[in-house]
C-alpha cells in the first residue's frame, strides 16, 4: 500500500477473543497506542480451535506437553506483566475438557457473538475500547459466568456502543455480513511474508511478529522506520 | 555471570528435535519453515548478537527439499559433536557452558567449516583435543545414553523443547522466557554478586 510519508505508521493486529496471550498483551498495546504516533488496526479472527477443529487434538498427540505447558505459561506471563488473569468461565469455545474435540460451528454461539461484535466494533473505530471493556471483563478474574445476566451487554455499553442493537444486528439480522468481515481478516492475515496465522500476530509492511513476547521487537522495528512519540 | 554463586547453571545437551523425533518436527505448522528463519535472524539483530546466517555445514545432514535426516552413516558430524558434548557435560561440567559458547560462536558467527575448529575449541578449554575426541568416539553409546537421560528429564519438566530453563521443576521454555526465569529466581532469593573490590 502506498501512503504519504507523513502518514502515521500502521500495524495490523490479528486477535482471537479466546486467546490468553492476546489478553495478556492488551495493556501493552493500549499503552503503545497512547504513547506513539501509530495506527493500530484491530482485526479479530476466529480462534484456531474454530478455524481448524483438529488443531488441539493433533498437537496433543505429537506434542503432549503443549497444552499443559500453556496453562503454566499463561498464568505466569500474566503475573510477570502485572495483568490480573483467570481463564474465562465459561470457555468461549465449546470443547471437551483439556482442549479435546470441538463442537460444530453452528453450536458455538458464544464465540460467534464475541468475534462478530468485536469485528463490528472495529468497523466503527471502537475496537480498542471494546477490547478494553469486554476482554478485561472476561479475563481479569472478577466475573464468573461472563455470558450470564448483563455482563457482556454492560461491557459493550461501557465502550460507547448500543449493545442490544449490536447483538441483535450480528446474531439475528446480518450474521453473515460479520462472518464475511472476519473471514476477510483471516484471508488478510495469511498474506504476511511467512503466512503465519497464530495470534496475537502483528504485521508491519507484511512482516509478521508473532506473540506477546515479540512486542518489543515490533517497537524496535517501528523505530527503525521513524516511529515517534505523540506530541514530539 | 552477574549473579551470586548461589546460582548454579547446569548445561545439559539435548539432540535436535529433527534427530530425536522427526515426526514432531515435520508435523509442526507449515508457516514455521518460513517464520522461524525470519524470527531468529531478527532476534539476533535485536539482541545485537553477531549473526551470519544458519551454520555451514549443518550439524545434521538432511536430504531433499523436505529436509528429512540423512541415514546414520552420513551423520558423522552430529555424532562427533554430541558425543563430545555429553563427555564434557558428564566429566567436565564446569566447562560445558564454555564449550557451548565457543561452538556457537563459530557455528553462527560465520566460520565456514566450523568443525575444523573443534580441536582448537577443546584446546581453549584446557582439554587434550585428540584424547578427548578418541574417548568420545570409542564410547559413543555411553555418551548418547547421557543425552537420552537429559531428554527424558527435560520432558519430565513439562516441556520438551529447547532452550528450556528448569528451576525447581518449573520449565521456562524459549530464549524469550529468560526474563521470566530471572524474575522467578529473584522471588526465590537470587542476588547479584558483590561488586569487584580493589
Interface residues (C-beta under 8 A of the other chain):
Chain A: X58 X62 X63 X65 X68 X69 X72 X73 X76 X77 X80 X193 X194 X195 X196 X197 X198 X207 X208 X210 X211 X213 X214 X216 X217 X220 X221
Chain B: X23 X24 X27 X29 X30 X31 X34 X35 X38 X39 X42 X43 X46 X155 X158 X159 X160 X170 X171 X173 X174 X176 X177 X179 X180 X183 X184
